[in-house]
Amino acid sequence: MLKDMKYQIKRRLFLSDNDRIDSSPERGNQQNTKQDAENAERKRLPSIPSPDLDEYMNRSVAKQKSDATASTVLKSYGPYFMEYTLLAEYNLLQKQMIPGMYVLPAAKTPLIWYGVLFIHHGFYEEGVFKFIMTIPENYPDGDCPIVKFVPAVYHPLINFETGEVDVKQAFPSWRRTVNHLWQVLMFARRLFYRIESSNAVNQEAAELYNNDSEAYRAKVVENISNCNEQLCNNIDDDPHSIRFTEWVPEKHENIKNSILNSKEKTDSSTSRNAQSSGLSWVKKGSVQIFSKPEEKT
């Protein structure tokens, strides 16, 4: 009923004076010729849409306005969504507890993470390598993050001029629902324990590794020495950039002793419930039960 009323109102508003012609036989025949000529000369308005078509058009306009509003909201809150996503990724990284790796997001931007990697065995044993991971601005819809060692590390899959890791070996294309940042860092660590020379970006290192392992080891030792010499150099002025300082006995010896002493106190402390604490009364260095003397409380 309401649709029909709207339709009739629009029809009356759109009808011109010439459209409101008296339909009586006497006047109708006299005005037919004049009306046809005027209709041919002037442009006529489009036909009035039916009630169903009118309702469909109104819904389409409302949907376009809604989509535009949603797009504006997403654009306004985009940085907050990205920061939340990166914080969630960092939380996942902490749960992985990658051995020998320490990472800290930059203070100035969440798109840069600083890290240091300690290698404990293999060709790169005793190596301490600092790196920067740069995340694309359109993460997670963009390309793979960039991992760059500073200074550069001598490795088949690391560009020795720029220090950039060839992450494309493991991540040809970034899939937002599958890939995570901790996986990129895990790949960067695995490079030093499982050396791969196929599709190398440092051809010299790949050839030495495949043909002369001793020469490759000598190059790696020289590179590790160079990295250790530059360990105290700051790679960036960001407050969260990982920094090392020279060993000063007067300053650092007390800190070292306090850390070691606190660990000894923790190890020597006993618990009322040995099952929940995992402690026993076996003296250190002995296999005899109840050989550890009881501490006086």
C-alpha positions as CSV (number, residue, x, y, z in Angstrom):
1,M,0.0,0.0,0.0
2,L,2.8,2.4,1.0
3,K,4.8,1.6,-2.2
4,D,1.7,2.3,-4.4
5,M,1.2,5.7,-2.7
6,K,4.9,6.7,-3.2
7,Y,4.6,5.6,-6.8
8,Q,1.5,7.7,-7.4
9,I,3.1,10.8,-5.8
10,K,6.2,10.5,-7.9
11,R,4.1,10.1,-11.0
12,R,2.1,13.3,-10.3
13,L,5.4,15.2,-9.7
14,F,7.0,14.0,-12.8
15,L,4.1,14.4,-15.2
16,S,4.3,17.6,-17.2
17,D,1.3,19.8,-18.2
18,N,1.2,18.3,-21.6
19,D,1.0,14.8,-20.0
20,R,-2.1,15.9,-18.1
21,I,-4.3,15.9,-21.3
22,D,-8.0,15.8,-21.1
23,S,-8.9,12.4,-22.4
24,S,-12.3,13.6,-23.7
25,P,-12.9,12.7,-27.4
26,E,-13.6,16.3,-28.4
27,R,-10.3,17.8,-27.3
28,G,-8.1,14.7,-27.7
29,N,-8.2,14.6,-31.5
30,Q,-7.3,18.3,-31.7
31,Q,-4.2,18.1,-29.6
32,N,-2.7,14.8,-30.9
33,T,-0.8,16.5,-33.7
34,K,0.5,19.4,-31.6
35,Q,1.6,17.0,-28.8
36,D,3.5,14.7,-31.2
37,A,5.5,17.6,-32.6
38,E,6.4,18.9,-29.1
39,N,7.4,15.4,-28.0
40,A,9.7,15.0,-30.9
41,E,11.5,18.4,-30.2
42,R,12.0,18.2,-26.4
43,K,13.7,15.6,-24.2
44,R,11.4,13.6,-22.1
45,L,12.2,12.5,-18.5
46,P,12.9,8.8,-18.0
47,S,10.0,6.6,-17.0
48,I,9.2,6.5,-13.4
49,P,10.6,3.3,-11.8
50,S,8.3,0.7,-10.4
51,P,8.0,0.3,-6.6
52,D,10.2,-2.9,-6.7
53,L,12.9,-1.2,-8.8
54,D,12.8,1.9,-6.6
55,E,13.3,-0.2,-3.5
56,Y,16.2,-2.1,-5.1
57,M,17.9,1.2,-6.1
58,N,17.5,2.5,-2.6
59,R,19.2,-0.6,-1.1
60,S,22.1,-0.3,-3.6
61,V,22.8,3.3,-2.6
62,A,22.6,2.4,1.1
63,K,25.1,-0.5,0.6
64,Q,27.6,1.7,-1.2
65,K,27.5,4.2,1.6
66,S,28.0,1.4,4.1
67,D,31.0,0.0,2.2
68,A,32.6,3.5,1.9
69,T,32.1,4.1,5.7
70,A,33.7,0.7,6.5
71,S,36.6,1.4,4.2
72,T,37.2,4.7,5.9
73,V,37.1,3.2,9.4
74,L,39.6,0.5,8.4
75,K,41.9,3.0,6.9
76,S,41.7,5.2,10.0
77,Y,42.4,2.2,12.4
78,G,44.9,0.5,10.1
79,P,48.0,1.4,12.1
80,Y,46.4,0.1,15.4
81,F,45.5,-3.2,13.7
82,M,49.0,-3.6,12.4
83,E,50.6,-2.8,15.8
84,Y,48.3,-5.3,17.5
85,T,49.2,-8.0,14.9
86,L,52.9,-7.4,15.4
87,L,52.6,-7.6,19.2
88,A,50.8,-10.9,18.7
89,E,53.7,-12.1,16.5
90,Y,56.2,-11.1,19.1
91,N,54.3,-13.0,21.7
92,L,54.5,-16.1,19.5
93,L,58.2,-15.6,19.1
94,Q,58.7,-15.5,22.9
95,K,56.8,-18.7,23.2
96,Q,59.1,-20.4,20.7
97,M,62.2,-19.6,22.8
98,I,64.6,-20.0,19.9
99,P,68.0,-21.1,21.4
100,G,70.7,-18.5,21.3
101,M,68.5,-15.8,19.8
102,Y,67.4,-12.6,21.5
103,V,65.1,-10.1,19.7
104,L,63.6,-6.8,20.7
105,P,61.3,-4.5,18.7
106,A,62.4,-1.0,18.0
107,A,61.2,1.8,20.2
108,K,60.5,4.1,17.3
109,T,58.5,1.7,15.1
110,P,57.1,-1.8,15.4
111,L,58.2,-2.6,11.9
112,I,61.9,-3.0,12.9
113,W,63.1,-5.7,15.2
114,Y,66.7,-5.9,16.5
115,G,68.3,-9.2,17.4
116,V,71.5,-11.0,18.2
117,L,72.3,-14.7,17.5
118,F,74.8,-16.8,19.4
119,I,76.2,-19.9,17.7
120,H,77.4,-22.7,19.9
121,H,78.7,-25.4,17.6
122,G,79.5,-26.2,13.9
123,F,81.4,-24.1,11.4
124,Y,80.2,-20.9,13.1
125,E,80.9,-21.9,16.7
126,E,81.5,-18.9,19.0
127,G,80.0,-16.6,16.5
128,V,77.9,-13.6,17.8
129,F,76.0,-12.0,15.0
130,K,73.7,-8.9,15.3
131,F,70.9,-8.5,12.8
132,I,67.9,-6.3,11.9
133,M,64.5,-7.6,10.7
134,T,62.5,-5.1,8.6
135,I,58.8,-5.8,8.3
136,P,56.9,-4.4,5.2
137,E,54.5,-1.5,5.9
138,N,51.6,-3.4,4.5
139,Y,52.2,-6.5,6.7
140,P,50.7,-9.1,6.6
141,D,49.6,-8.6,3.0
142,G,53.0,-7.6,1.7
143,D,56.2,-9.4,0.8
144,C,58.5,-11.4,3.1
145,P,60.3,-9.5,5.9
146,I,64.0,-8.7,5.3
147,V,66.7,-10.0,7.7
148,K,70.0,-8.3,7.5
149,F,73.2,-9.2,9.5
150,V,75.3,-6.2,10.6
151,P,78.2,-6.7,9.8
152,A,77.6,-9.2,7.0
153,V,78.3,-12.8,7.6
154,Y,80.2,-15.1,5.2
155,H,77.6,-17.7,4.2
156,P,76.3,-19.1,0.8
157,L,72.7,-17.7,1.5
158,I,73.8,-14.3,2.8
159,N,74.8,-11.4,0.6
160,F,78.3,-10.6,1.8
161,E,78.0,-6.9,0.5
162,T,74.6,-6.1,2.1
163,G,74.3,-8.8,4.8
164,E,70.8,-9.6,3.6
165,V,69.6,-13.2,4.1
166,D,67.9,-14.9,1.1
167,V,64.6,-15.6,2.9
168,K,63.0,-16.4,-0.5
169,Q,64.6,-19.8,-0.2
170,A,62.1,-20.7,2.5
171,F,59.3,-18.2,1.7
172,P,58.8,-17.7,-2.0
173,S,55.6,-15.9,-1.3
174,W,54.3,-14.6,2.0
175,R,51.0,-16.2,3.1
176,R,49.3,-14.2,5.9
177,T,47.3,-17.2,7.2
178,V,50.3,-19.6,7.2
179,N,53.6,-17.8,7.8
180,H,54.8,-16.1,10.9
181,L,57.7,-13.9,11.8
182,W,59.2,-16.4,14.2
183,Q,59.5,-18.8,11.3
184,V,61.7,-16.3,9.4
185,L,64.0,-16.0,12.4
186,M,64.1,-19.7,12.9
187,F,65.1,-20.1,9.3
188,A,67.9,-17.5,9.8
189,R,69.2,-19.4,12.7
190,R,69.1,-22.8,10.9
191,L,71.3,-21.4,8.2
192,F,74.3,-21.7,10.5
193,Y,73.7,-25.3,11.5
194,R,72.4,-26.8,8.2
195,I,74.4,-25.0,5.6
196,E,72.8,-25.1,2.1
197,S,74.7,-24.0,-1.0
198,S,72.1,-24.5,-3.7
199,N,70.8,-21.3,-5.3
200,A,73.5,-19.4,-3.4
201,V,73.7,-15.6,-3.4
202,N,77.4,-15.8,-2.3
203,Q,78.8,-18.0,-5.0
204,E,82.4,-17.9,-3.6
205,A,81.2,-19.2,-0.3
206,A,79.1,-21.9,-1.9
207,E,82.1,-23.1,-4.1
208,L,84.4,-23.2,-1.1
209,Y,81.9,-25.1,1.0
210,N,81.4,-27.7,-1.7
211,N,85.0,-28.1,-2.8
212,D,87.3,-27.1,0.1
213,S,85.8,-27.2,3.6
214,E,89.1,-26.2,5.3
215,A,89.4,-23.1,3.2
216,Y,85.7,-22.3,4.0
217,R,86.3,-22.8,7.7
218,A,89.3,-20.4,7.6
219,K,87.1,-17.8,5.9
220,V,84.4,-18.3,8.5
221,V,86.8,-18.0,11.4
222,E,88.2,-14.7,9.9
223,N,84.6,-13.4,9.5
224,I,83.7,-14.4,13.1
225,S,86.7,-12.5,14.4
226,N,85.8,-9.4,12.4
227,C,82.2,-9.6,13.7
228,N,83.4,-9.9,17.3
229,E,85.6,-6.9,16.9
230,Q,82.6,-4.8,15.8
231,L,80.3,-6.2,18.4
232,C,80.4,-3.1,20.5
233,N,79.5,-0.8,17.6
234,N,75.9,0.4,17.6
235,I,74.1,-0.5,14.4
236,D,71.3,2.1,15.1
237,D,70.5,5.0,17.3
238,D,67.2,3.4,18.5
239,P,67.0,3.0,22.3
240,H,66.1,-0.7,21.8
241,S,69.0,-1.5,19.6
242,I,70.9,-4.3,21.2
243,R,74.3,-3.0,22.5
244,F,77.4,-4.6,23.9
245,T,80.1,-2.9,26.0
246,E,83.7,-3.8,26.7
247,W,84.4,-5.9,29.7
248,V,85.4,-3.8,32.7
249,P,86.3,-6.0,35.7
250,E,85.6,-3.2,38.2
251,K,82.1,-2.8,36.8
252,H,81.1,-6.2,35.6
253,E,82.8,-8.6,38.0
254,N,80.4,-7.9,40.8
255,I,77.4,-8.3,38.5
256,K,78.7,-11.7,37.4
257,N,79.3,-12.9,40.9
258,S,75.8,-11.8,42.0
259,I,74.2,-13.7,39.1
260,L,76.3,-16.9,39.9
261,N,75.6,-16.6,43.7
262,S,71.9,-16.2,43.2
263,K,71.9,-19.4,41.1
264,E,73.8,-21.3,43.7
265,K,71.3,-20.2,46.4
266,T,68.4,-21.4,44.2
267,D,70.1,-24.7,43.6
268,S,70.8,-25.2,47.3
269,S,67.4,-24.2,48.6
270,T,65.2,-27.1,49.7
271,S,61.5,-27.5,49.6
272,R,59.1,-29.1,52.0
273,N,57.6,-31.0,49.0
274,A,60.4,-32.8,47.1
275,Q,58.0,-34.2,44.5
276,S,56.7,-30.8,43.4
277,S,60.1,-29.1,43.5
278,G,62.0,-31.9,41.8
279,L,64.8,-31.8,44.4
280,S,66.3,-34.7,46.3
281,W,68.6,-35.3,49.3
282,V,71.5,-36.6,47.2
283,K,74.8,-34.7,47.6
284,K,76.2,-33.1,44.5
285,G,78.8,-35.4,42.9
286,S,77.4,-38.5,44.8
287,V,75.0,-41.2,43.9
288,Q,74.2,-42.3,47.5
289,I,70.7,-41.5,48.7
290,F,70.2,-39.2,51.7
291,S,73.9,-38.1,51.5
292,K,73.0,-34.4,51.4
293,P,73.1,-32.9,54.9
294,E,70.0,-31.2,56.1
295,E,70.1,-27.4,56.4
296,K,69.3,-25.8,59.7
297,T,66.4,-23.4,59.5
